[in-house]
Every structure is written in C-alpha cells, then in structure tokens.
Amino acid sequence: MGHAVRVLEAVSVRIGSAVAWLGIPLMILAAAVEPVARWVGWRTDAPFSDASTVAFLATTMASFGYAYAAGAHVRLDLVSRRFPPRIAAAIELAGTLGIVLPLCALMVVDGLDSAWRSFLQGERWADTAWAAQWIVRLWVPLGFALLMAAGLAGALRALLALARG
C-alpha cells in the first residue's frame, strides 16, 4: 500500500509541476505578445488572451493535486495539531472519503461530459473560429482527477497510520 501512496502522490506532483513550468511561461509570453502584436499592426486570429487564460486554468487545475500531495492545501492545523496521530489520521480519512473523493468523482464525470459535448458541438472560443473550447473544459476533470489521485494517496496514508496503531 505504501508503494501505491508514492505512485499516486508522484503522479499529482510531477504533472502539477510540469504544467506549472509550462503554463506560467506561456501565460507571460501570451500576455506580452498580444499588445506587441497590436502595436505593430499584426492582425491574426491567434487568441493570445485565450491562450493565456487556458494556461492559467491548466496551471490552476493541476495545482490542486500538487498542493494536496505536498501538504500545502488549506486545513485547520491549529486544531489537528492537538490531536493524537490516530485521531488526526481518522479525521483525514473521513474527510477524504466523505468530501474530497466524492466531489472529485462528480467533477471528473461531469467535466468529461461537458468537454465531450463541447467537442461534439464544435464549441468555439468567442473571438476566433477555432473549435477548441473543449480543451478549456477538459482541464477541469483533469485537475480534479489529479486531486483525486492525491486524495486517494492521503486516504491510503491515513489507513496505514490507523493500521500501525
């Protein structure tokens, strides 16, 4: 079970890091190119602001799983530090099983359906003729799938802590 914890956390952390290393420079580049392109009179259907928005959304969504796996998410540490390790593990397990995993499953299923419908309908970005809105929608279920992987790792870690006693 310890190996599964490491694999699930590694997936969330590595994908989250990779998306951040790619997404943040893309946001900056797209935001910088757009006004320069307008200034020189370069008219294109390339939606630089949309590319920046997609990069921001991708980075944000991928960061959820990364933050959970890295222990950088918001929690009530003031309260949980006072509990013995077994009680803290039981609370972590209950919260993960009762809130995190069901929410993630719902968002993955609904988000995939939304992205698929967008793809089938050829939904377009507002300023272009590009039928690529599904790419934007796809980041929501991908982000929640990464959070689900990190949540599963947390639940398994809590189970291991409870089993150890």
C-alpha positions, 0 to 999 in steps of 0.5 A: 500500500505504501508503494501505491501512496508514492505512485499516486502522490508522484503522479499529482506532483510531477504533472502539477509541476510540469504544467506549472513550468509550462503554463506560467511561461506561456501565460507571460509570453501570451500576455506580452505578445498580444499588445506587441502584436497590436502595436505593430499592426499584426492582425491574426486570429491567434487568441493570445488572451485565450491562450493565456487564460487556458494556461492559467486554468491548466496551471490552476487545475493541476495545482490542486493535486500538487498542493494536496500531495505536498501538504500545502492545501488549506486545513485547520492545523491549529486544531489537528495539531492537538490531536493524537496521530490516530485521531488526526489520521481518522479525521483525514480519512473521513474527510477524504472519503466523505468530501474530497473523493466524492466531489472529485468523482462528480467533477471528473464525470461531469467535466468529461461530459461537458468537454465531450459535448463541447467537442461534439458541438464544435464549441468555439472560443468567442473571438476566433473560429477555432473549435477548441473550447473543449480543451478549456473544459477538459482541464477541469476533470483533469485537475480534479482527477489529479486531486483525486489521485492525491486524495486517494494517496492521503486516504491510503496514508491515513489507513496505514497510520490507523493500521500501525496503531 
